[in-house]
Structures are given as structure tokens and as C-alpha cells.
Amino acid sequence: MTSAPVFTQQIPDTAARGVEFISLSHLNPSTELNPVPTRGIDLGYFREYVRALEDGGYDYTLLPYGSNSADSFVVASAVGQLTERIKPIVALRPNTTFPLVAAQKLATLDQLTEGRAVVHLISGGSDAEQARQGDYLPKDRRYARTAEYIDLLRRAWGERAPFGHEGEFYRFDDFGPGFAPHGDTIPISIGGQSDQAFQVGGERADVFSFWGEPLDDLRGEIERVHAIARAAGRTVLPRIWVTFRPIVAETDELAWRKAHEYVARIGDTFAKSAYGKQVHHRHAPQNVGSQRALSFAERSELYDRALWTRTAAVTNAAGASTALVGSPETVAAAILDYVDRGADLVSIRGYDTLADAVDYGKHVLPLVRQELAHRAATGTRGRLQAEHLGNYGEDYRRFAEAGR
Ligand SMILES: Cc1cc2nc3c(=O)[nH]c(=O)nc-3n(C[C@H](O)[C@H](O)[C@H](O)COP(=O)(O)O)c2cc1C
């Protein structure tokens, strides 16, 4: 059992100075809690969702990609037109789009949104899923391809004179100058936790992303990616993105009750769905990110102030699955614990998707921002982390453990 750390006024050396918020966009009201039959995009819902993110003060929204999902580029373009400020992050698998075409599409999105485009490169975590769209490369080669892809995206956006290329994966002649982005370039993020993901992300990405991990483990991973970046001679290190599925209620105790109710429903959904087979047979995921989430879940159900892994266990950690459980104050304090470890992009998406997006915007984001404003003004930490201990306090740990 973890004893409560002492939260002094001193801001840790590892702390990020600011934080920006991300949330994945949902296209319809179907959720793991309440699956409803759907034909895909419910335009009214989608409009309401992205506007709720914009009004709630989020900075970015991720448009995910799968072989059976809506196309992330087209959806990102719609986000751009439905909002004024929020930045669409296009999840892109290199196998689906020739790099110069991706550069052109991203530059078009960037101009259509006056500089808001971001790309999140997915090298592919499952051989079977990659094969569905004709990609038969093994994972280490897929990451080598991603490295060449990133270099070509940057050249396509930056070079003013025509150029040719003959690499391991791509070849072309006399390209350029290409269609330019609105600004100088477009931020490139990497998803993945395998050794190759670290190598490519540390050497080349602007952002490196994680699913929620215990604080000490995440800090170790941040050091790893930054060490690779430094060894590559980079002076600007990749920003760190960490993802959670918060379960929030008025008090910690109510949040824990909600969490136990939710996990029963989510487990039920997964047992009945196509994923059910995987969960049932404990099919081991091929991607390291999910493997890590499952091994944390096996080690313990609770970590640190508010991290809960049972949601990962019942879903076989398919996609972002680790929860932060507590009152808005506790969850905001838990997010600040990650900011203190160096995370400066925090992605939060609930299990009750639209209602949660609105609630976090009203009750969680302002608390985090208020604390960071306090730090900027005074050079010291405020009281939030010291006063809202969540699982560091004995009562709630006992309550949560009794609920097993
Ligand atoms: C924040 C985040 C978002 C992700 N979004 C997607 C996605 O939209 N589509 C997808 O197939 N994989 C997505 N992934 C999964 C991984 O990027 C993918 O499995 C990875 O390329 C290979 O896994 P590995 O390096 O962890 O083994 C995401 C991962 C993270 C951390």
C-alpha cells in the first residue's frame, strides 16, 4: 500500500509548466456503458459533441483510425468547420496513405483550419488488423517505415525546391514544392510503447503519447524517450501526452460507487461484443501499450491518488482504458501529479462520453488551470494536491478495496 507523499509548496523540477487538454471525438452516442445499434455517424450528436469540447475549453480532439472506423481525415475536416479553436488530431496509419499525399492532405487541413492540424502516427499494433488493409510488414519494419514517413512529411512541407527520394519504403522523382501548411509545419505525434516506438518517437516526433500508467512507471518512460531525443542531438524534446478515462462524481465515495457500477456494465458489454472473444480467451494483445496496461492491472487495481486498472482488465486493455476515479478535485489533483512528472498534454474521455466531456470542462479543467495559474503567479504549488488525497487517504482505499 502506497503511503501519502508529502505535497510541499515546492514545484518539482520535472513539472511541466503548462498543460493542454485533448479528448477523443465520438461520432454517435454508443458507448461501452450503453451500446446502441448505429450506422456510424449521427451528425446531430457529433456536432453537439465537438462543440461541447470547444465550449468546455479543450485544446485538441483526436480522430481515431481503424480499418472499420470513419475516415479520420474527413472527420477532422468537419471538426475544423464546426469549431473555431479546437485542433483536430488526425490518427494516420502510414500504410493507408503515400507520404506525399498525406503531407498534402494535412497541409490542406491546416489551411482550412488556419493552422490547427496535428497528425498522430499509428504504426499498427496488430498484424491481423494491418492485413485487413493490405499491410503485411512485421511491426519492427512498420516502425522503420514510420521513420522514413516522418522525414518525408517534413521535407514535403519544408522544401522549396523539387526533390526526389529513393528509400527503403518509398521512391519518387521530382516532387515539389508541395502544397504548404498554413504555418511553417504541422506537429507530429507518435502512438505506441514498443522499443521501436521509443526510438522513432524520441528521434523524430514532436509529441510522444501514452495510455495512463502509474506515476513512477510513466516518469521512467518519459526519461527514456527524452534520453533518446537528447542522444539524437535534439534540443527541443518531445512533448508528453498521457491518456485517461476519468470516472468523476461529486465526492470520492460517490465516484467509487459509480466506478464499480460502470465496470460491471463495461465488462458485460465486452463479454457480449466481438471483443468478448478476446477477453474471454485472454487473447494476448500484440501491442506493447495494451500489454503494459494489462500487467499493471495484474500487479494492482489501484495506484497513486486515483488510478484504477480494473477497467483495463475487463476490456483486455483494448484502446485507452485506465481510469482516474474521484471527485473533480481529486481527479484534477491526480492530473497535476502527472503534470509534475512532465506530462504537458492530458487526454481525458469518460465512459459516459458526451455528459463527461461537458462535466470535465466545467469541473476538472478549470481546477487544473487554476493551479497552474497559481504556480505561474507565485512560483509555488497551491493546496489542491495536499488537500484532496483520493486513494492516498485511508478511507477511500478501504472502500475501493472492499468493492472487489
Ligand atoms: C494516445 C494513443 C492513441 C492511439 N490511437 C490509435 C488509433 O486511433 N488507432 C490505432 O489503430 N491505434 C491507436 N493507438 C495504438 C498504438 O499506436 C499502436 O498499437 C502502436 O502503433 C503499436 O503498438 P506498440 O508500439 O505499443 O506495440 C493509439 C495509442 C495511443 C497511446
PDBQT file of the ligand as one rigid body, heavy atoms in Angstrom, charges set to zero:
ROOT
HETATM    1  C1  LIG A 501      -2.898   8.078 -27.344  1.00  0.00    +0.000 C 
HETATM    2  C2  LIG A 501      -2.929   6.911 -28.280  1.00  0.00    +0.000 A 
HETATM    3  C3  LIG A 501      -3.843   6.897 -29.344  1.00  0.00    +0.000 A 
HETATM    4  C4  LIG A 501      -3.901   5.808 -30.207  1.00  0.00    +0.000 A 
HETATM    5  N1  LIG A 501      -4.803   5.827 -31.248  1.00  0.00    +0.000 NA
HETATM    6  C5  LIG A 501      -4.884   4.757 -32.083  1.00  0.00    +0.000 A 
HETATM    7  C6  LIG A 501      -5.806   4.746 -33.189  1.00  0.00    +0.000 A 
HETATM    8  O1  LIG A 501      -6.557   5.675 -33.425  1.00  0.00    +0.000 OA
HETATM    9  N2  LIG A 501      -5.812   3.637 -33.980  1.00  0.00    +0.000 N 
HETATM   10  C7  LIG A 501      -5.000   2.554 -33.767  1.00  0.00    +0.000 A 
HETATM   11  O2  LIG A 501      -5.056   1.598 -34.514  1.00  0.00    +0.000 OA
HETATM   12  N3  LIG A 501      -4.118   2.551 -32.730  1.00  0.00    +0.000 NA
HETATM   13  C8  LIG A 501      -4.045   3.612 -31.903  1.00  0.00    +0.000 A 
HETATM   14  N4  LIG A 501      -3.138   3.605 -30.858  1.00  0.00    +0.000 N 
HETATM   15  C9  LIG A 501      -2.362   2.352 -30.615  1.00  0.00    +0.000 C 
HETATM   16  C10 LIG A 501      -0.897   2.327 -30.971  1.00  0.00    +0.000 C 
HETATM   17  O3  LIG A 501      -0.430   3.480 -31.512  1.00  0.00    +0.000 OA
HETATM   18  C11 LIG A 501      -0.485   1.128 -31.809  1.00  0.00    +0.000 C 
HETATM   19  O4  LIG A 501      -0.993  -0.013 -31.295  1.00  0.00    +0.000 OA
HETATM   20  C12 LIG A 501       1.018   1.131 -31.993  1.00  0.00    +0.000 C 
HETATM   21  O5  LIG A 501       1.278   1.654 -33.263  1.00  0.00    +0.000 OA
HETATM   22  C13 LIG A 501       1.761  -0.184 -31.901  1.00  0.00    +0.000 C 
HETATM   23  O6  LIG A 501       1.854  -0.576 -30.609  1.00  0.00    +0.000 OA
HETATM   24  P1  LIG A 501       3.157  -0.758 -29.686  1.00  0.00    +0.000 P 
HETATM   25  O7  LIG A 501       4.300   0.031 -30.224  1.00  0.00    +0.000 OA
HETATM   26  O8  LIG A 501       2.671  -0.299 -28.348  1.00  0.00    +0.000 OA
HETATM   27  O9  LIG A 501       3.426  -2.237 -29.699  1.00  0.00    +0.000 OA
HETATM   28  C14 LIG A 501      -3.043   4.700 -30.004  1.00  0.00    +0.000 A 
HETATM   29  C15 LIG A 501      -2.120   4.739 -28.955  1.00  0.00    +0.000 A 
HETATM   30  C16 LIG A 501      -2.050   5.816 -28.098  1.00  0.00    +0.000 A 
HETATM   31  C17 LIG A 501      -1.042   5.806 -26.987  1.00  0.00    +0.000 C 
ENDROOT
TORSDOF 0
